[in-house]
Each structure stands twice: as C-alpha cells, then as structure tokens.
Amino acid sequence: MGSDTSKGFTCDQVWEMIRQHQQEEILTAKGLPFTYTMKGGELFISRRTKSITRSTFEAAWNRVLERPREMTGPKKLNVFGAPYLWAIFKRLELVPFGAKNCPLGGQEEWETAEGSVEQKKESEDR
C-alpha cells in the first residue's frame, strides 16, 4: 500500500506512527493547539467535527512523496484537514521545518519537539 520515502516510511508505517501519538498536543502552522484520536480509518481532530479519513491522509502523504520540493506548507497538501496533517507530519519529523525543500534529500534542519537536529547534535557533542 504506499510508496517508500528515502527514510523508508510507507503510508502504513506513517499511519501507525500517527496512531502512537494520539492525544498529544500539537500546534498548527498558525499556532492553534489541537489533539487527535483515531478510530478505524479516521482521524478525529479536537478542533473539527468532521474527521480526516485514511484515504485523505494517504493523498496528502503521497503528495509529499511525489512533489517534495513543492511542499512548503499545509496549503500545498491540497486536502481536507491539511493544516492538521501538516502539523502532524512536522511533529513526526516527516517534513522539514522552515520548508523550502522537503524530506527527500534537502539540507534543511528538521524540527523536533526539543529543537532542530543540528541543535541536538551540538548539545550531544558537549
């Protein structure tokens, strides 16, 4: 079912990663906090009444895989619930922070909950 990224994540693997982070507070690109839960093939966002389906998630993830250099923010996903999916992808470090180029080979720093990968490497070296 899904294509591999250079990191080796299929749609099924990313869906499972998303499942593992249910109920964690995440911020949208505009700084709005939300949480989500999953039931079957649907994501239920705390700020929305309508769910995001598995097929919508797959369309967004496949867009990231197919056009990585064009993925600069949630609008580029062009799916229902894009701001939430983008925020989840960022939280899982699947799209770069700052974002002109995207996960497949860019030299950007990647955002994590504790800071960028470069910042983490520097603090580990100390």
Secondary structure, DSSP 4 states (H G I P E B T S, - for coil): -----TT---HHHHHHHHHHTTT--EE-TT--EE-EEEETTEEEETT-SSPEEHHHHHHHHHHHHH-GGG--SGGGG-STTHHHHHHHHHHTTSS-SS-SS-TTT--PPPP-TTS-HHHHHHHHH-
